[in-house]
């Protein structure tokens, strides 16, 4: 779900007006800080109303994968994993909890050197990872309402709503999913573990609801393949095994 908004005042010389009028960058930071509380929870009314908790089976499946926090921090070049809701373990936060992220922030003078101005505009781009049972249009409306109501005094907020996609959860007990699992086990020699994953493929939900048919997504990428980043790549072993797994699945059905 994508949208952006702009805070506008007027472009002024900082030496003449600084300290007496609003700074768009300051106002934007103030407004964005209202979107989360101190524990990482999205601070928008009704944001979590339709969120369903993981089943005990799903929690056990996630635990079965194992999680090495120190290894992950080292691979990402981080000292702490402190994002998201603090009352959920990391594997659950990234797989089953909805999020509200700031994807870009800009305003005022950019680039090398200095220019002493009070910026007349400040911008931010926001996306949400939604989970099964949430409605993207409803969430857009809730966030828009929050931003407009929380706007600092003396500024105007313009919200531009962009693309949405309905969240989708594959029913793991569906016969087609079970056949896919069997295909993976035939090729890789191990039974798959069921975990949730975020990703934007809106047509999947449309297929499922329009055709009233199960949708099987068969992925072969690994977490360290730099998705959407420089040097994005794909493991050649999984390229070969992926072909075999899909062929096995087609034979099974």
N, C-alpha and C positions, 0 to 999 in steps of 0.2 A: 504494500500500500504506500504510494508516494504522494507527497504534496509539499508545498513550500509556502512561506509567508514573509512579508516585508514590514519592517517598522520604518516610518518616514517622519522626519521633522524638516530641517532645512540645513543646507551646507553653510557653515560659518567659520570665520577665522578664530582659532582657539585663543590667541592672545587677547582678542577684543571681547569674546563672549564666554570663554571657558569659566566654569564655576557658576554661571548664571542661567544657562539653558541646558536642556536635556541633551545628552550624548546618545545617539541611536545605538551604538555598540553597548553602552552601559545598560540601556533599557532592554536590549535583546538578551543579554546575559542574565539580567534580573528575571525576565519572563521565562527563559528556558530553565532556570533553576527551580521553577515551580512544578516542573513535569515529573520529578522524582522526589521521594522522601529520603531521609537519611539512611534507610535500610535498602535502598535500591528499588523499592516498589514504585510502579507507575502511579503518580499522584493525580490521576484523572478520575473523577467520579464515574462509577459504573463500568470502568475499564475491564474489571475481572468478573463481572456479573455472570457471564455465560461460560466461563472457563471450567472445564472438567478436570478433576485431579486424575493422576495416573492410577491404574488398578494395581493391586498388590503383585499380580503376575508381571506387569510391565516394570515395576520397581525392581523385582528380583532379576528380570532379564538384564536391566541396566547394570545392576550390581555384578552380574555374572561376567560382564565384559572386563571388569577391573578398571581401576583409574589410578594412574600414577601422577599426582599433582606436581611433584618436583620435576619429573621428566617433561611434562607439558610446559611448565614455566620456562625451563631451559630452552626448549625448542622454539618458543615464542619470544624469547629474550625479555621475559617479564620477571619481576621480583614478587608479585602478588597476583592472585586471581580474585579480584574483589568486585567484578561487575555483577549486575543483576541483583535479584532478591537474596538477601543474606541468609534467609531461613530455609533455603533449598540447597541441596548439594549440587556441585558444579555439573555433573552429568545430567541431572534433571533440569537445571536452569537452561542449558543450551538445547535441550531436546523437547521439552514439554511445556515451557512457560512462555507466555506472550511477552513481547518486548516493545519498547519505544526507543529508537536510536536517533541520534543526531549525526547525519551523514556529511554535512558540510555547513560551515559558518563563515560569512565574510561581510565586510563593511568597511567604509573609510578608505584611507590611503593604503595601497598594496605595493609591494616591490621594495627595491633597495632605496636607501636614503630616507629622508624625513620630509614630512609635509604637515605643518601644524594646523590641522583642521578638526572641527567637530563634525563627524560624518553625518550626512543627511539621511542615509539609509543603512540598514543592517538586515542581513538575510540569513535564513537557515533552511536546510532541507532535512526533513524527518521521514523515516520509514518505520513501520511496525511489522514485526513478525507475529502473525496471529496464529492461534491454535484452533483445533476442531471445535465447532459450535459457536465461534465468534462471527459476527457479521461485520464485514469491512466498512460498509456505508454507515452503520451505527457507530463504529469506532471513530471514523472520520468526523462525524457530527459531534461526538463527545469531546474530541481533542480540539476541534474548531471552537466549540463553546467555551472550553477551558481557557484557550489562548485569548479569546476576546474578553472574557470576564476577568482574567488575571492581568490584562494589559496595564502596565504602569501608567500613572496619571500623566497626561499631557502628550501621549503618543497615539498613533493610529496603527492598528494591526490589519493587514490584508492577508487573508488565507486563500491559497490557491490549491484546490483539491486535484489530485492527479490519478494515476492508475490504481486499480484495486484488483485483488484476486481472492476468491473464497478459499479459506483453509480447507484442507482435505486430510482425512485420516484413513489409511487403508485398514479394512477389517482383517486382522491377522488370522481369524478362524475361517475365512472364506476358502472353499476348495481350490480356487485358482491360486491363491496366495500359498496354500500348503504345497501345491505342485511346484511353484516357484522355489519354495524352500527345499523341496526334495531335489530339484535340479542343481541348486547350489551345493547341496551335500554330496551329490554324485561326483561333481567336478572337483570341489575343494577338499572333500574328505572329512568335512566337519559340518555339523548341523548349525544353521544360522541362528543368531541371537536377535530378537526383535527389539529395536530401539527406534525412537522417532528422530526425524531430521528436518531442519528448516530448508526451504528452497522455494523459488517462485516459478511454478508451472501451472498457471491458472486454468489451462485447458483441461487438466486432469479432473478438477471438480465438475466442469461442464460435461465432460464425457460421462462421469459417474451418474450425475443427476438426470441428464437428458436421455441417456441410453438405458438407465436403470441397470447398469452392469458393473461388475467389479473392474477396477483398473489396477494392473500389475506394473509397478515400477521396478526395474531391475538395474541397480547401480553397481559400478565396479571401481569407482574412484576411491582414493585414500585421503585421509585428513591432511596429509603433509604435501599435497600436490599443488599448493599455492593457488587455489581457486580465486578468480578475479584479481590476481596479483601478478607481478612480474615473474617470468619463468614458470607460468602455469604449465603443467605437464601431466602425462598419463603413464602409469606403470605398464610396461610392455607385457609382463607376465599376465596381468589382468586383461590386457587387450586380447591375448590368446584364450585365456580361460573364460573370458566373457562370451566369446563366440561359442565355445563349447557349452557353456551354461545355458545360453539362449536356445541353442539347438536341442539340448536335453529337455528344456521346458516345453518346447514345441512338440517334441515327441510324446511327452507325458500327457499333454492335453489333446 
